[in-house]
Amino acid sequence: MIEPGFTGGRLDGIGVYTRALLRHLPDAGCSVAPFSWPRLRGKARPTVGRALPASFELASAADLILPGRRMHMPADVFHVTDYRVVRMDCPVVASLHDALPIKHPEWCNPRLRGMKNWLQKKAAQKADRVIALSHYAVDELVECFGVDERRVSVVPCGVDDEWLDPPDAFDVAATLAAHGLRPGYFLFVGTLQPRKNVGRVLDAYLALPAAVRAERQLVIVGNAGARSEELLRRIAAAVQDGAAVVWLNRLTDDGQLRHVYACAGVFVFASLYEGFGIPVVEAFASGVPVVASNTTSLPEVSAGAALEVDPLDAGAIGAAMLALAREPALRARCIAAGRTRAAQLTWKATARQTAAVYRSLL
């Protein structure tokens, strides 16, 4: 039996990834039991599944003071999906999504950043096997976390098969009406934080011809993340000035998210840094042409199916948005290529490859 443990959290990329594994690992032959770290103070209530024996803070302190100690877990393999790794008395697999906090601390929450980065480096080195989500990420994990490259397996993310089928038209119309959306909008999905580069996407949109902006809204889906205050002020100012910008920060239902993707005209993901970039694959599966950055993992993920741009160049972002909105032949090519790419990247495949990593340790 393989019994991976998972830590919980809100549905950012790590949350989407974790939940997908919980759904699909049983079909890959794994018996799954979810765990999460209890809080250091207050009630030891787990966010997902069962509570681990101690908080991560206490377990980490014990690791440092007693390096030979192992936390007991009734499992064949323990899988950590959010960097919080401690030594167990069974093999430990850790999915390290990227090296963002160490590579670019200026984009992260500054509170105790130095201490958190030191702990993450120490934690990453305790894993018996590391899963990277892209080949791009491997070099960064080796450089920033000191991970032994020989212990790294690359297992890409994906989408559920249902994303490849169009959602019910009545449900889609209801979702759009509920949020005041008109089909054909430019769309971004992701947590609002500096590396997502939404400010330049907003600049690109506001510089488009007035007729295009009158026809197509800019829809931004995502929670406010660390250091997003200035972006939120800019979004509010654009709306106050009459721009057709819509921020959906409460869209947590998967069905509604699929509906919003389905009616987008162009998906724009000009991120400065990604370990993978799940929203790009979701847009591909939804039949939406994509503008994506030409940096970090995104060219590997899109594999030529997106219109790639320099994310530091708002003019280039806007030109790509305009091209995909106005050129039917280009749109059709990108949509077809995106659908083909999405069919290659499914959560079922992710689960099968992840299960193979577990079995390599047994």
C-alpha positions in Angstrom: 0.0 0.0 0.0 1.2 3.5 -0.8 -0.2 6.1 1.6 0.9 9.7 0.8 0.2 12.4 3.2 -0.8 15.9 2.0 -0.8 19.3 3.6 -3.7 21.6 3.0 -4.2 25.2 1.9 -6.2 27.5 -0.3 -6.6 26.7 -3.9 -3.6 28.4 -5.4 -1.4 26.3 -7.7 -0.3 24.1 -4.8 -3.9 23.6 -3.7 -5.0 22.7 -7.3 -2.1 20.2 -7.6 -2.7 18.6 -4.2 -6.4 18.2 -4.7 -5.9 16.7 -8.2 -3.5 14.1 -6.8 -6.0 13.2 -4.0 -8.6 12.6 -6.7 -6.5 10.6 -9.2 -4.0 8.6 -7.2 -6.5 5.9 -6.3 -7.0 5.1 -10.0 -3.2 4.8 -10.2 -3.2 2.0 -7.7 -2.5 4.0 -4.5 -4.4 3.9 -1.2 -4.4 7.6 -0.2 -4.8 9.1 3.3 -4.6 12.9 3.5 -2.9 14.6 6.4 -2.2 18.2 7.3 -0.1 20.1 9.8 -2.0 21.3 12.9 -1.6 24.9 14.0 1.2 25.7 16.5 -1.3 27.4 18.8 -5.0 26.8 19.4 -7.0 23.8 18.4 -5.1 21.1 16.5 -7.7 20.9 13.8 -6.3 19.8 10.4 -7.2 21.7 7.3 -7.3 18.5 5.2 -7.8 14.9 6.4 -6.1 13.9 9.6 -3.8 15.9 11.8 -0.1 15.1 11.9 1.4 14.3 15.4 2.8 17.8 15.8 2.9 21.2 14.2 5.4 21.8 11.5 7.2 24.3 13.7 7.7 21.8 16.5 8.6 19.0 14.2 11.2 21.2 12.4 12.7 22.2 15.8 13.0 18.5 16.7 14.6 17.8 13.4 17.3 20.5 14.1 17.9 19.5 17.7 17.7 15.7 17.2 18.9 15.0 13.6 18.6 11.2 14.1 14.9 11.5 15.1 12.1 10.4 12.7 8.5 11.2 13.0 6.4 8.0 13.0 3.9 7.7 10.1 1.7 4.7 9.4 2.5 4.9 5.7 4.6 3.3 3.0 5.4 6.7 1.5 4.7 10.2 2.7 4.2 12.9 0.0 4.6 16.6 0.9 3.2 19.0 -1.6 3.9 22.4 0.1 7.6 22.4 1.0 7.1 21.6 4.7 9.3 18.5 4.9 10.4 16.7 8.1 12.1 13.4 8.5 9.8 10.4 8.7 10.3 6.7 9.5 9.1 6.0 5.9 10.4 7.4 2.6 9.4 11.0 1.9 8.6 12.5 -1.5 8.5 16.3 -1.8 7.0 18.2 -4.7 9.0 21.4 -5.0 7.0 23.7 -7.3 9.6 26.3 -7.8 12.5 28.2 -6.1 10.6 31.5 -6.0 11.1 32.5 -2.3 14.9 32.0 -2.6 15.4 33.1 -6.2 13.2 36.2 -5.9 12.5 37.1 -2.3 11.6 40.6 -3.4 8.3 39.2 -4.8 7.3 37.4 -1.6 5.9 38.2 1.8 8.9 39.9 3.6 7.8 38.7 7.1 10.6 36.4 8.4 11.6 35.7 4.8 15.2 35.0 5.6 14.3 32.5 8.3 11.6 30.9 6.1 14.1 30.5 3.2 16.7 28.9 5.5 14.1 26.4 6.8 12.9 25.6 3.3 16.4 24.8 2.1 16.9 22.5 5.1 13.5 20.9 4.6 14.0 20.2 0.9 17.2 18.3 1.6 15.3 15.9 3.9 13.3 14.4 1.1 14.2 11.0 -0.3 12.8 11.9 -3.7 11.9 15.3 -5.1 9.3 15.9 -7.8 9.8 18.9 -10.1 6.9 20.1 -12.2 9.1 21.0 -15.2 12.6 20.4 -16.5 13.2 24.1 -16.2 12.6 23.9 -12.4 15.2 21.2 -11.9 18.2 23.5 -12.3 16.7 26.1 -9.9 15.9 23.5 -7.3 19.5 22.2 -7.4 20.9 25.7 -7.3 18.6 27.2 -4.7 17.7 24.3 -2.4 20.9 22.2 -2.8 18.8 19.2 -3.9 20.8 16.3 -5.4 19.7 16.2 -9.1 19.9 12.4 -9.1 17.0 12.4 -6.6 14.7 14.6 -8.8 11.9 13.3 -11.1 10.1 15.6 -13.4 6.3 15.1 -13.4 4.3 17.8 -15.2 0.9 19.0 -14.1 -2.3 18.8 -16.1 -6.1 19.2 -16.3 -9.0 16.9 -15.7 -10.4 15.2 -18.8 -13.7 17.0 -18.4 -11.9 20.3 -19.3 -11.5 19.0 -22.8 -15.3 18.9 -23.3 -17.4 22.1 -23.5 -19.5 22.9 -20.4 -23.2 23.2 -20.5 -24.2 26.3 -22.4 -27.0 27.2 -20.0 -24.7 27.0 -16.9 -22.1 29.1 -18.7 -24.6 31.8 -19.5 -25.8 31.9 -15.9 -22.2 32.3 -14.6 -21.5 35.1 -17.0 -24.7 36.9 -16.2 -24.0 36.6 -12.4 -20.6 38.3 -12.9 -21.5 40.8 -15.6 -19.3 39.3 -18.2 -19.7 39.5 -22.0 -18.2 36.7 -24.1 -14.9 37.4 -25.9 -13.1 39.0 -23.0 -9.3 39.0 -22.3 -8.7 36.7 -19.3 -6.1 36.2 -16.6 -6.3 33.6 -13.9 -3.9 33.4 -10.9 -3.1 34.8 -7.5 -2.4 38.5 -7.7 1.3 38.9 -6.8 4.2 40.7 -8.4 5.6 37.8 -10.4 2.3 37.3 -12.2 2.9 40.6 -13.9 -0.8 41.6 -14.0 0.2 45.3 -13.9 1.8 45.1 -17.4 -1.2 43.1 -18.7 -3.4 46.0 -17.4 -1.1 48.5 -19.1 -1.3 46.5 -22.3 -5.1 46.3 -22.2 -5.5 50.1 -21.5 -3.2 50.9 -24.5 -5.4 48.8 -26.9 -7.6 50.7 -29.4 -10.8 52.1 -27.7 -13.0 50.1 -30.0 -11.3 46.8 -28.9 -11.7 47.8 -25.2 -15.3 48.7 -25.8 -15.9 45.2 -27.3 -13.8 43.1 -24.9 -13.5 43.4 -21.1 -10.3 42.5 -19.2 -11.3 39.9 -16.6 -8.9 39.1 -13.8 -9.6 36.1 -11.7 -7.6 35.5 -8.5 -7.2 36.3 -4.8 -5.1 39.2 -3.7 -1.6 37.8 -2.7 1.4 39.3 -1.0 2.5 42.7 -2.2 -0.6 43.2 -4.4 -1.8 46.5 -2.8 -0.5 48.8 -5.6 -2.1 46.5 -8.3 -5.4 46.6 -6.5 -5.3 50.4 -6.4 -4.6 50.5 -10.2 -7.4 48.1 -11.0 -9.8 50.2 -8.9 -8.6 53.4 -10.6 -9.1 51.9 -14.0 -12.6 50.9 -13.2 -13.3 54.3 -11.8 -12.1 55.8 -15.0 -14.6 53.7 -17.0 -12.3 50.9 -18.2 -14.1 47.6 -18.7 -11.9 45.8 -16.1 -13.5 43.1 -13.9 -11.8 41.6 -10.9 -13.3 38.3 -9.7 -11.7 37.5 -6.4 -14.3 35.2 -5.1 -14.5 32.7 -7.9 -13.6 29.4 -6.1 -16.0 27.0 -7.7 -14.3 24.8 -10.3 -17.4 24.7 -12.5 -17.7 28.5 -12.6 -14.0 28.8 -13.4 -14.5 26.4 -16.4 -17.4 28.6 -17.5 -15.3 31.8 -17.4 -12.5 30.1 -19.4 -15.0 28.8 -21.9 -16.2 32.3 -23.0 -12.8 34.0 -23.0 -11.6 35.4 -26.3 -7.9 35.5 -25.4 -6.1 34.1 -22.3 -3.2 36.3 -21.2 -0.5 34.8 -18.9 2.5 37.1 -19.0 4.0 35.8 -15.8 7.6 36.7 -14.9 8.3 33.4 -13.2 6.6 30.0 -13.2 7.6 26.5 -12.1 4.9 25.2 -14.3 1.8 27.4 -15.1 -1.4 25.3 -14.7 -3.7 28.1 -16.0 -2.1 27.9 -19.4 -3.1 24.2 -19.8 -6.6 25.0 -18.5 -6.9 27.7 -21.2 -5.6 25.3 -23.9 -8.1 22.6 -22.8 -10.9 25.2 -22.9 -10.2 26.1 -26.5 -8.9 29.6 -25.8 -5.9 31.0 -27.6 -3.1 31.9 -25.2 -0.6 34.8 -24.9 2.2 33.5 -22.7 5.6 34.6 -21.5 8.7 33.4 -23.3 10.6 32.8 -20.0 11.1 30.2 -17.2 8.9 27.1 -17.6 6.2 28.5 -19.8 7.8 27.7 -23.3 8.2 24.1 -22.1 4.6 23.9 -20.9 3.1 25.6 -24.0 5.4 23.7 -26.5 4.8 26.2 -29.2 1.0 26.3 -28.8 0.9 29.8 -27.3 1.9 33.2 -28.8 5.0 33.9 -26.8 6.0 37.4 -25.7 8.6 39.2 -23.6 6.8 39.7 -20.3 8.7 42.9 -19.6 7.3 44.5 -22.7 3.8 45.8 -22.3 3.7 46.8 -26.0 4.5 43.2 -27.0 1.9 41.8 -24.7 -0.7 44.2 -26.2 0.3 43.4 -29.8 -0.2 39.7 -29.1 -3.5 40.3 -27.4 -4.7 42.3 -30.4 -3.4 39.7 -32.9 -5.3 36.9 -31.3 -8.4 39.0 -31.1 -8.4 40.2 -34.7 -6.7 37.4 -36.8 -9.0 34.4 -37.3 -6.3 32.2 -38.9 -3.9 32.8 -36.1 -6.6 32.2 -33.5 -7.6 28.9 -35.1 -3.9 27.7 -35.2 -3.3 28.5 -31.6 -6.6 27.0 -30.5 -5.9 23.7 -32.3 -2.4 23.5 -31.0 -3.5 24.3 -27.5 -6.1 21.5 -27.5 -3.5 19.0 -28.7 -1.1 20.1 -26.0 -3.8 19.9 -23.3 -4.6 16.3 -24.3 -1.0 15.5 -23.5 -1.1 17.0 -20.0 -3.8 15.4 -17.8 -4.0 14.8 -14.1 -4.5 11.1 -14.7 -1.0 11.0 -16.3 0.4 13.1 -13.4 -1.0 10.6 -11.0 0.4 7.6 -12.8 3.9 9.1 -13.0 3.7 10.2 -9.3 2.7 6.6 -8.3 5.8 5.4 -10.2 8.0 7.7 -8.1 6.5 6.2 -4.9 7.1 2.6 -6.1 10.7 3.4 -6.9 11.3 4.0 -3.2 9.7 0.7 -2.0 
